[in-house]
Amino acid sequence: MTKTFSADVLICGAGAAGLTLAIDLARRGIACRLIDKIEGPFPGSRGKGIQPRTLEVFEDLGALAAIVAAGGPYPFQRVHHADGSATDSSLFEHHDPTPAEPYAVPLMVPQFKTEAVLRDRLDAMGHAPGFGCALVGFDQDQDGVTARVSSRAGEEIIRTRYLIGADGGRSFVRKALGIGFPGKTLGVRALVADVTLTGLGRDAWHRFNEGDMATQLMVCPLAGTDLFQIQAPIPFEAEADLSASGLNAMLAERTGRNDIRVHAISWASAYTMNARLADHYRMGRVFLAGDAAHIHPPTGGQGLNTSIQDSYNLGWKLAAVLGGAPEALLDTYEEERRPIAAGILGLSTKLLSAAQSGDIRRGRETRQLDLGYPDSSLALEQPRRSAGIRAGDRAPDAPVRDTAGNERRLFDLFKGPHWTLLTDAVAPDRVLPLPGVHRHRFGPDGDLIDAAGYFRAAYGSQSGDCFLIRPDGYVGAIVTADQRGALGAYFRGVGIGRRERAFG
């Protein structure tokens, strides 16, 4: 029996990207439906690193505490040598948290636990993924998309305003659109397995035969679990034996030890590493996000984080357009996110080459805090700045005080689906209320005090400057006191409404 349902947004793919988008839309009151063809949640840990920028995203989405509880810090890496000795070293360059960057290092959370946290967050909002529901076809017209979904209950016809393909590297949505997925196979085939194992301590990420792609082996304790993850390159021509006996034989051969034993396998997979980027992220009312738009080698822990941030970029724009913003706002999703993915593909590939020679140490560039959209059409600066942050940059955090002397963080003020307008002023503003914009002002008669100077240090602010912070935590516009009129057109372009009289 065919049934008809309606939704503003249909998301195909209930992995990290799809769940993040569903959460962001749900908190904005957007009617969305999330489906996945698999029968239940993904059980593996292919992606396990949550980068500092993604931790900031999770803080905004109300999932940070649960994510922190689900994982733990990365251990030291321990390189085992042929003579039986071992050398310990840090996997990351050391960075301490700062007022502007409260999360300094990645957190290890196995992918299945990250997605479980996101499902719980979505459930708290009254929504849940529909597993066992396969998108089998769709057609789009000027007003929306008609999708055909098959499940054990039969076929459903879902009419939706927008369709999002977050359905992985083999994306049905991307293929149905005929969008090219150019790139290359990177010449590495590998296995990954989550196992119960004895013979190695949980205090280190163990590495054997560094620099030898024929015999290299890594065994990492998975934070928040009793499992270890085994990673190893394998020959292209041989069938991978992913059984316990097969993994034990490989462990004995590559480590020269018989005391390291796999007792049970939670999940295992063999795969070929690729670096690919979709030609387009949008075709009409259909969008690609996550692995459907880009696939990365696992080095550097970039893929899952990039996917989550795709959805974080797209969510507020979909909601704005559904609320009456110009349709052209949705074009900025590809404009902003595709160059980011292209750069990260280059970084991941470079890190893979380094790992093949035994160097897996990771620097600041993997933390994604310096990524932004300075060349975006949504980045407004009047006049152009020569110091401090720029329009399009990630908006820094800073400790401040309210007028009662209570300590606050800028991230507390940014949290939620709204825009934030920060004004550094010495005199009262003539600013009318702005629906969807939370206004905060430093200075006499303002509501915030920059007691320690962290705000001005992070933002390079001068008296009279205005900083408009986007819902996804990037600086949309920076204007001086005499250029505030420029914000009127900006507001209209992002759907804040007719605000041309907001600044006098």
C-alpha positions in Angstrom: 0.0 0.0 0.0 1.3 3.4 -1.0 1.1 6.2 1.6 1.8 9.9 1.2 3.7 11.9 3.8 5.0 15.5 3.8 8.1 17.1 5.1 10.0 20.3 4.6 13.3 18.3 4.3 13.9 14.7 3.6 17.4 13.5 4.7 18.7 10.3 3.1 21.4 8.8 5.4 21.3 8.6 9.2 25.1 8.7 9.8 26.9 11.6 11.5 26.1 14.1 8.7 22.4 13.2 8.5 21.9 13.2 12.2 23.6 16.6 12.6 21.4 18.1 10.0 18.3 16.6 11.5 19.2 18.0 15.0 19.9 21.5 13.6 16.6 21.5 11.7 14.6 20.1 14.6 15.8 22.9 16.9 14.6 25.4 14.3 11.1 23.9 14.1 11.6 22.5 10.6 9.6 19.4 9.7 12.1 16.9 8.5 12.4 13.1 8.0 15.5 11.1 8.3 15.8 7.7 6.7 18.5 5.1 6.0 18.5 1.9 4.0 20.5 -0.1 6.5 18.4 -2.0 9.1 20.1 -0.4 12.2 22.8 1.9 13.4 26.3 1.6 11.9 28.3 -0.6 14.3 31.9 0.4 13.6 34.5 3.0 14.5 35.9 4.0 11.1 35.9 7.6 12.2 37.0 8.1 15.8 38.6 11.6 16.1 36.4 14.6 17.0 38.4 17.7 16.2 38.2 20.9 18.3 36.0 22.8 15.8 33.5 19.9 15.8 33.5 20.0 19.6 32.4 23.6 19.3 29.6 22.5 17.0 28.5 19.9 19.4 28.5 22.4 22.2 26.1 24.6 20.2 23.9 21.6 19.4 23.7 20.6 23.1 25.6 17.3 22.6 29.0 18.1 24.0 28.7 16.7 27.5 27.4 13.4 26.2 30.2 13.3 23.6 32.9 13.9 26.2 31.4 11.2 28.4 31.3 8.8 25.5 35.0 9.0 24.7 38.3 10.1 26.0 41.7 11.6 25.2 44.0 10.1 22.6 46.8 7.9 24.1 50.5 8.3 23.3 51.7 6.4 20.3 54.1 3.6 21.1 56.4 2.4 18.3 57.5 -1.1 18.8 61.0 -1.9 17.4 62.4 -5.2 16.1 64.7 -5.6 19.1 61.8 -5.6 21.5 62.2 -2.0 22.7 59.6 0.7 22.2 59.5 4.5 21.9 56.6 6.6 23.2 55.7 10.0 21.8 52.7 12.3 21.5 50.5 12.0 18.4 49.8 15.8 18.5 51.7 19.0 18.8 51.0 20.4 22.2 48.5 23.2 22.5 46.8 24.5 25.7 43.2 25.8 25.6 43.0 29.6 25.3 40.1 32.0 26.0 39.5 32.2 22.2 39.9 28.4 21.6 38.6 26.4 24.6 39.1 23.0 23.0 42.8 22.5 22.1 43.1 18.8 21.2 40.9 16.2 19.5 38.8 13.8 21.5 38.6 10.1 20.6 35.1 8.8 20.3 34.3 5.7 18.2 31.9 6.6 15.4 29.2 4.2 16.6 29.2 6.1 19.9 29.2 9.5 18.3 26.2 8.6 16.3 24.5 7.1 19.3 24.9 10.4 21.1 23.5 12.3 18.2 20.5 9.9 18.0 19.9 10.4 21.7 20.0 14.2 21.1 17.6 13.9 18.2 15.3 11.6 20.3 15.2 14.3 23.0 13.7 16.6 20.4 11.0 14.1 19.5 12.5 12.7 16.3 14.2 9.4 15.3 15.8 7.9 12.2 13.8 5.5 10.1 16.1 2.6 9.5 15.3 0.0 6.8 13.9 2.7 4.5 15.6 2.9 1.1 15.3 5.8 -1.3 14.6 4.1 -4.6 13.8 7.1 -6.8 12.9 10.8 -6.8 11.7 13.5 -9.2 11.9 17.3 -8.6 10.0 20.2 -9.9 9.8 23.9 -9.2 8.1 23.5 -5.9 9.7 20.4 -4.4 10.8 16.8 -4.6 8.7 13.7 -4.8 10.6 10.8 -3.3 9.9 7.1 -3.4 10.9 5.1 -0.4 10.8 1.4 0.0 10.6 -0.5 3.4 9.2 -3.7 4.7 5.9 -1.9 5.1 5.8 -1.2 1.3 6.4 1.9 -0.8 5.9 5.4 0.5 5.7 8.6 -1.6 7.1 11.5 0.3 6.6 15.0 -0.9 9.3 17.3 0.4 10.6 20.8 -0.2 14.2 19.7 -0.2 16.0 16.4 -0.4 19.5 15.9 1.2 21.7 13.1 0.1 23.9 12.2 3.1 24.0 8.6 2.0 27.7 7.9 1.8 30.5 7.5 -0.7 28.3 5.2 -2.9 25.4 7.8 -2.7 22.3 6.8 -4.5 21.3 10.5 -4.6 24.5 11.6 -6.2 24.3 8.9 -8.8 20.7 9.6 -9.6 21.5 13.2 -10.2 24.4 12.3 -12.5 26.8 14.4 -10.6 30.4 13.5 -11.3 32.7 12.2 -8.4 36.2 12.6 -9.7 39.3 11.9 -7.8 41.7 9.0 -7.5 42.4 5.7 -5.8 45.3 6.2 -3.5 47.1 2.9 -3.9 46.3 1.6 -0.4 44.0 -1.2 0.6 43.5 -1.6 4.3 41.5 -3.5 6.9 40.0 -2.0 10.0 38.5 -4.1 12.8 37.0 -3.4 16.3 38.0 -6.3 18.5 38.3 -7.7 22.0 42.0 -8.3 22.4 44.6 -9.3 25.0 48.3 -8.9 25.1 48.6 -5.2 24.7 48.0 -2.4 27.2 45.4 0.2 26.8 47.8 3.1 27.7 49.1 3.5 24.1 48.3 3.4 20.4 50.6 0.5 19.4 52.5 0.7 16.1 54.6 -2.1 14.5 56.8 -2.0 11.4 56.6 1.7 10.9 57.3 2.8 7.3 56.8 -0.7 5.8 53.5 -0.7 3.9 53.7 -4.5 3.5 53.8 -5.2 7.2 52.7 -2.1 9.0 50.2 -2.6 11.9 48.4 -0.4 14.3 46.4 -1.4 17.4 44.6 1.4 19.2 42.5 1.2 22.3 39.1 2.7 21.6 38.3 5.3 24.3 35.0 4.7 26.1 34.9 1.0 25.3 36.8 -2.2 26.1 37.6 -2.6 22.4 40.8 -2.1 20.3 40.8 -1.0 16.7 43.2 -2.9 14.4 44.3 -1.0 11.3 46.7 -2.5 8.7 47.4 -2.2 5.0 46.7 -5.4 3.1 47.5 -6.5 -0.5 45.1 -5.7 -3.3 45.2 -9.1 -4.8 44.5 -11.2 -1.7 41.1 -11.8 -0.1 41.0 -10.3 3.4 40.5 -12.8 6.2 38.5 -10.8 8.7 37.8 -13.7 11.0 39.4 -14.0 14.5 41.8 -16.7 13.3 42.7 -14.6 10.3 43.4 -11.5 12.4 45.4 -13.5 14.9 47.6 -15.0 12.1 48.3 -11.4 10.8 49.1 -10.2 14.3 51.5 -13.0 14.9 53.2 -12.5 11.5 53.5 -8.7 11.8 54.5 -8.4 15.4 56.5 -11.6 15.9 54.5 -12.2 19.0 52.1 -15.0 20.0 50.7 -13.3 23.1 48.5 -10.8 21.3 45.2 -12.5 20.7 41.8 -11.5 19.3 38.9 -13.1 21.1 35.9 -11.5 19.5 35.1 -9.2 16.6 32.6 -6.4 16.9 33.0 -5.1 13.4 35.5 -5.4 10.6 35.9 -4.1 7.0 38.4 -4.1 4.2 38.4 -1.0 1.9 40.4 0.8 -0.7 41.4 4.4 0.1 40.1 7.1 -2.2 40.1 10.8 -2.4 37.1 12.1 -4.4 35.1 15.3 -4.5 31.7 15.8 -6.1 31.5 18.2 -9.1 28.5 19.9 -7.4 26.8 19.9 -4.0 23.5 21.1 -5.3 21.2 20.4 -8.2 17.9 22.2 -7.9 16.2 21.2 -4.7 18.6 18.3 -4.0 21.8 18.7 -2.0 24.8 16.4 -1.1 26.4 16.4 2.3 29.1 14.3 4.0 30.7 11.3 2.2 28.2 11.7 -0.6 30.0 14.9 -1.5 33.6 14.0 -0.6 35.5 10.9 0.6 38.9 11.0 2.3 41.6 8.7 3.4 41.3 8.2 7.2 44.6 9.9 8.0 44.3 13.0 10.2 40.7 12.3 11.3 39.2 14.8 8.9 36.3 13.0 7.0 33.7 12.7 9.7 34.4 16.2 11.0 34.1 17.7 7.6 30.8 15.9 7.1 29.3 17.2 10.4 30.4 20.7 9.5 28.7 20.4 6.0 25.4 19.9 7.8 26.1 22.7 10.3 26.6 25.0 7.3 23.5 23.8 5.4 21.0 23.6 8.3 20.5 27.3 9.1 20.4 28.2 5.4 17.6 25.7 4.7 15.7 27.0 7.6 16.2 30.6 6.5 14.9 29.9 3.0 12.0 27.9 4.3 11.2 31.0 6.4 11.3 33.3 3.5 14.9 34.2 2.8 16.0 34.4 -0.9 16.5 31.0 -2.5 20.0 32.2 -3.6 21.2 31.8 0.0 21.3 28.1 -0.6 23.9 28.5 -3.4 26.4 29.6 -0.7 26.4 26.1 0.7 28.4 24.8 -2.2 30.3 28.1 -2.5 31.6 27.7 1.1 31.8 24.0 1.7 33.2 22.6 -1.5 36.5 24.5 -1.3 36.9 23.4 2.3 36.5 19.8 1.3 39.0 20.2 -1.6 41.6 21.6 0.9 41.0 18.8 3.4 41.3 16.2 0.7 44.8 17.6 0.0 45.7 17.6 3.7 44.4 14.0 4.2 46.4 12.8 1.2 49.5 14.5 2.4 49.1 12.9 5.8 48.6 9.5 4.2 52.0 9.9 2.4 53.6 10.8 5.7 52.0 7.9 7.5 53.3 5.5 4.9 56.8 6.5 5.9 56.0 6.2 9.6 55.2 9.9 10.4 51.7 10.3 11.8 52.3 13.3 14.1 49.5 15.8 13.5 49.7 19.6 13.7 47.3 22.5 14.1 46.0 22.2 10.5 44.0 19.0 11.4 42.0 20.8 14.2 39.9 22.7 11.7 39.9 25.9 13.8 41.5 28.0 11.1 39.0 27.0 8.4 36.5 29.6 7.3 34.8 31.4 4.5 36.7 34.7 3.9 36.0 34.6 0.1 32.3 33.9 0.6 29.6 36.2 -0.8 28.3 36.2 2.8 31.5 37.8 4.2 30.9 41.6 4.5 33.6 44.0 5.7 33.2 47.7 5.5 35.8 49.0 5.5 38.3 46.2 4.7 40.2 45.3 7.9 44.0 45.1 8.2 44.1 43.5 11.7 42.1 41.2 13.9 39.6 38.6 12.7 38.1 38.9 9.2 34.5 38.4 8.0 34.2 34.7 7.2 36.5 33.6 10.0 35.4 31.4 12.9 34.1 33.6 15.7 36.4 33.2 18.7 35.2 32.6 22.2 36.1 35.0 25.0 35.3 35.3 28.7 33.3 38.4 29.5 31.0 39.7 32.3 27.5 40.9 32.4 26.5 44.0 34.2 25.8 42.1 37.4 29.4 40.8 37.4 28.6 37.3 36.4 31.1 35.5 34.2 29.9 34.6 30.7 31.4 33.2 27.5 30.7 34.5 24.0 30.0 30.9 23.1 27.1 31.0 25.7 25.7 34.0 23.8 26.1 32.4 20.4 24.5 29.1 21.4 21.2 28.5 19.7 19.7 29.0 16.2 19.9 32.8 16.2 22.3 35.4 14.8 24.3 37.5 17.3 25.3 41.1 16.9 28.2 42.3 19.1 28.7 46.1 19.3 31.7 47.8 20.8 30.3 51.2 21.5 31.0 54.2 23.7 27.5 55.7 23.3 24.0 54.2 23.2 23.0 52.7 19.8 19.9 53.7 17.8 19.2 50.1 16.9 15.7 48.7 16.5 14.9 45.2 17.6 15.9 42.5 15.1 13.8 39.3 15.0 16.2 36.3 15.0 19.2 38.4 16.1 20.4 38.6 19.7 22.1 41.9 20.4 24.9 42.5 22.9 26.8 45.6 23.5 30.1 46.4 25.2 30.5 49.8 26.8 28.6 52.4 28.8 24.9 51.4 29.1 25.7 48.1 27.5 25.0 44.6 28.8 28.6 43.2 28.6 31.9 44.2 30.1 35.2 43.1 28.5 36.9 43.2 31.9 40.1 41.4 31.0 40.3 42.6 27.4 39.8 39.2 25.8 37.1 40.3 23.5 39.0 43.2 22.0 42.2 41.0 21.8 40.4 38.2 19.9 38.3 40.4 17.6 40.7 43.4 17.1 37.7 45.6 18.0 37.7 49.4 18.0 35.0 51.6 19.4 31.9 51.6 17.2 32.7 48.3 15.5 29.8 45.8 14.9 30.4 42.1 14.5 27.5 40.0 13.1 27.9 36.3 14.0 26.2 33.7 11.9 24.1 30.9 13.4 27.0 28.5 12.6 29.5 30.5 14.6 31.3 32.3 11.8 31.6 36.1 11.4 29.2 37.2 8.7 29.8 40.9 8.8 32.1 43.5 10.4 31.3 47.1 10.0 32.5 50.3 11.6 30.1 52.8 13.2 29.8 54.9 10.0 29.1 51.9 7.8 26.3 50.3 9.7 23.8 51.0 7.0 25.4 48.2 4.9 23.9 45.7 7.3 20.4 46.4 6.0 21.0 44.7 2.7 22.9 41.9 4.4 19.9 41.2 6.7 17.6 41.0 3.7 19.9 38.6 1.9 20.0 36.1 4.7 16.3 36.3 5.5 16.3 38.4 8.7 13.7 40.5 7.0 13.2 44.1 6.1 15.8 45.7 8.4 16.8 48.7 6.2 15.7 51.0 9.1 17.4 49.0 11.8 20.4 51.3 12.0 19.9 55.0 12.0 
